[in-house]
Amino acid sequence: MYPNDGFRELDRQECLRLLAKVPVGRIVHTRQALPAVLPVNFSLEEDGAVVLRTAAASELVRAVDGVVVAFEADEVDAATRSGWSVVVTGPAGVVTDPGEHERLVRTGPRSWVPWPQEVFVRIEPELVTGRALVGGRSLYGVRPPKWIPARR
């Protein structure tokens, strides 16, 4: 980020606090050597890990188990031109411990499209970054007069 660019960096704790407020994010992984982005519901663990619940035989499980992925969530208010974005980057893995799996069945995310056999995928929070857009900023740091309509 550049000085006075309208963005402010968020520290790890603020990033995790904001992530806990939203129900949907996007997992970024590689599919056939190309970037792939998939919207998912999730839950956030106390240590900052992101937990997903999906079909055991899903393409997502095969693509992310044991590899580094990114997870992004945000909240934007177009009317005030403000919002935030948080990215969690780290290795993803299927939860195989039976005790951990049972705990997540009770406390983890609920599948929006339930499957007979589901697994939990945990993304370890090795890198947590975020930024907030300060409302009302525009080109050159000047607000347009009220009579000029906002660009769409």
Buried (B, 14 or more C-beta within 10 A) or exposed (E): EEEEEBBEEBEBEBBBEBBEEBEEBBBBBEBEEEEBEBEBBBBBBEEBBBBBBBBEEBEBBEBBBEEBBBBBBBBEEEEEBBBBBBBBBBBBBBBEEEEEBEEBEEEBBEBEEEEEEBBBBBBBBEEBBBBBBBEEBEEEEEEEEEEEEEEE
